[in-house]
Amino acid sequence: MEPLQSFLVILITSLAASTLLYLFLRRKTRIGSRYLWSDNPAVAIISAFAVFIVIRPHISGKWLFTGIVLVFLVIFLAFVMTMIRFFRVPRRRVSAGPGQIVSPADGRIIYIKKLTEREVPESVKKQKVSRLEELTKTSLLNDGGWHIGINMTPFDVHKNCAPISGEVILNRHFSGKFLSLKDEASQSENERNTCVVANEGVKIGIVQIASRLVRRIDSYVSEGEKVKQGDWIGMIRFGSQVDVIIPADFRVITETGRQVYAAETIIAEKNEDTD
């Protein structure tokens, strides 16, 4: 077989293996379809070139060995690229104006719920519920508000930021049993960290919820500390959800199913008639 024909066979096989892998990840983790057109071809092309140059099956004739190595290399490179995306610390430019709230996390909006006066928010995943009783330690829930859930995939940045500037008035950590968020009662048993940031009468709650692969939730702030909008306040290692509690006098300007980005995407703004 000619070298060019050999490379084309390897490339097509690599692309097929990589595409199947990313389709599987999309089904299991809800990653965006854009990764099928960015990471997927990159993994396939790099793997194909590496195998073609090192093994040279058109000369060695080791086609079965080439196929086995190719599949393992595709999986390895996909894992490496996922970890790079997971642990990267992007520079985010905050463009929010006065009275606007930015998303504290990268991910997809999974629910938006209206809260009545003094109603205790309930985080929900796969129809399993956890009451966020710790938020009753502040006046955040006195007038009701909005409860937004953000689901993070392994391809999202897992650092979380302050949605507004202000002072951290609550920062509580709750240990869990590291169960999958797909399991029964998982939300009430998974590790979580709840933080409330306040300024000039405005209070925002941020709840980081961990998953079964998590070793810990890292909090970068403590009670009494001042933060600026967009500052990184923590990270969930292999976590999957961040919930945000917003006061009732704000208008939610995002929607369910939308992809949002920490510090960049504006998710709510103060109602003009409450100024």
N, C-alpha and C positions, 0 to 999 in steps of 0.2 A: 504493500500500500504506500502511495506517495505521502510525503510529509504533510502537505496541505490537506489531503483527504483525511489523514490520521488526526490532524488537529481539529478539523471540523467535526469529526465523529466524537472526539473527546469534549469539545465545546457544547455540542448539542446534548450529550449525555449529562454534562455538568449543569447545564441550564435546566434540564428536566428535573434532576435531583434537587437543585436549589429551589425551583418553583414549587415542587411538592412540599418541601420543608417549610417554605414561607406561607403556603396555603394552610398547612397544618397549624402553624403558629397563629395565623390570622383567625382561624376557627377557635383555637384554645384560649387566646389572650386578647382577642379583639383589636389587634394592631391595625393601623390604617393601611388601606390598599396601596398607598404611595410607596411603601417599602417593597412592593413587588416590582416597582419600576426603578428603584434606586439601589437598595442593598442587594436585592436578588441578583441582578445582572452583574454587579461588582463581584459578589462572591463567586458566581459561576465563571466569569472570565479569569479571575485570579487563580482559581483552582485549576482551570483547564490549562493555563499557561504553565503553572508549576508542575503539573503532572506530565505534560508534554515534554518539557525541557529536562526534567530529572529522569523519568522512566524511559522516554523515547520508545514507545511500544511499536512504532513502525519499523524499528531496527531490532529491538529485543524480542518482539512477538509476545510479550507478557500482557495480553489484553485483559485476562481475568484479574490479574493482580492490579492492573491499571484501574479497572472499574471499582475494585474494593477500596483502593487508596483514594480515588476520586470522591467517593461517597463520604468517607471519613473526613477528608479535607474540607468538603463543602460544609459539613456539620460543624467542624472546628472553627472555620472562618466566620460562619454565621454567628456562632457563640461569641467569638471575639468582638465582632462588630456590635452585637447586642450589648455586651459589657461596656464597650466604649460609649455607646449612647446612654447607657444606664448611669454610669459614674461621671459623665462629663459635667463640667461646671460652665455653662454658657454665660456670656455677657449679655445681659438683658437691659434694654433701654426702656425705662418707664416713661410712658407718654400720657398717663392719666392726668386729668385736670382736677381742680378742686371739687370735692364731693363725689369723686369716682372711686370705685373699688376694683382692684385688679385680681385676677385669679391667683390663688396661692400655689397652684400646682399645674403641671402639664397633664393632659388627659382628656377624656371625653365626658361630657355632662350626662349623668345617668338618671338624675331626677331633680326636680325643682318643686318644693312643697311650701305652702303658705302655713305659717305658724300663728295661732291665736295667742291672746295675752296669757303669759305664764305657762304656755304649753311646753313641755319638755321634749326636745327634738329626739327623734329615733332614727339612728342610722340603719339603712336597709341594704342588704346584699342577698340576692337569691331568696327573697321573701323572709329572711331571718332578721330579727330586730334587736337593737341594743339601745336602751334609753340613756341619754347623755346627761345623767343627773348632776354631774360635776358643774354644769353650766348654771345651775341654780345658785351657786356660790357668788354670782355677780348679778347685776341688774339687767343683763343682756336680754333676758326673756320677758321682762316686765310688760312690754308693749307689743309682744308678738314679733313677727318678722318673716324671713325667708330662710329656707334650708336647702342648700345646693350640694349634691353629691358628685364627686369627680373620680372616675375610674382611671387608674394608671396602668399601662401595659409595660412590659419589660423594655420597650423601645422609647418610653418617655423618660425625661430627666426626672430623677427621684428626689431632688432637693426641692424644698418648699419655702415659699417666701411670705413676707408680711404683706397682706392685702391693702393695708393703710399704714401711714406713719402714726406713731404713738408710743404708749408705754405698755409693756407686758404686765397685765394685772392678775393673770392666772396662768399657771403652767403646771399641769398635773399629769403624771405618768401612771398608767395602769398596766400591770404585768398581765400577760396572757399565757395560753397553753400552746400557742403557735399552731393552731388548727387551720385548715384550708378555709377560705372564705366561701367555699361551695358546700361545706359541711353544715349539718344542723347545729344551731346555737353558736355558730362560729363568731358572729359579731360580738356576742356577749363575752366570749372567751379569748378573742384575739387581743394582743397587745395594742394599746392606743395611747396617744399623747394629745391632751387638749390644752390649747393656748387661747387666751383672749387678749386682744390688743385694743387699747382705748385711747381716744383723743377728743377733747372738747365735747364730751357728751355722746360720741359715737363709739360703739363697741362692736367688734367683729370676733366671732369665734372660729377657730381652725382646729379640726379634729383629724389627726393622722392615725390611720388604722392599718395594722400590719397583717401579713399573711403567714402561711405555714412555713415558708422558706426563710422567714425573717430571723435574724439573730438579734436585732435590736432596732429601736427607733432612736436616732440621735437628735437631741435638742441642742441648738446652739445658743439659746437665750435662757434667761432666768427672770423670775418675777421682779418687777421694779426697773428692768432694763428698758432703755429707749431704743426704738427701731425706726428705720425709715422705710417707706413704701418700696417694696421690691427687694429688701434685704433678705438674705437666706436665713431662715430661722430653724431649719432642721432638715433631716433626711430620713426616709424610710428605706431600709435596706431590703430590697425585694418585696416591698409593700405594694398595696394595690388600690388604696382609696383614701381620699381626703374630702372631708365634709366642711362646708362653710356656713356659718350662721350670720345672717345680715339683718339689721334693724328694719322695722316695718315702714319707716319713712324713706326707704330706698326703693328704686324701681329696678327690677332685674332686666337686663338687656341681652341676656344670652338665652339659649334654648336647649332642650334635651337633644342629645345626639351630636352636639357641636364639639369640635376639638378646640381646647383652650390651652394657653401657654402661660406659665408662671411669670408674673411681673409685666407681661405684655398685653394680654387680653383683658379688656374692661368687661366685668360681668355685671356691674350694677352702678347706678348713679342716684344721687339724692333727688327726690321729687322737688320740683321748683316751687310748688305751693307750700312746702314745709320750711323753706329758707327763712 
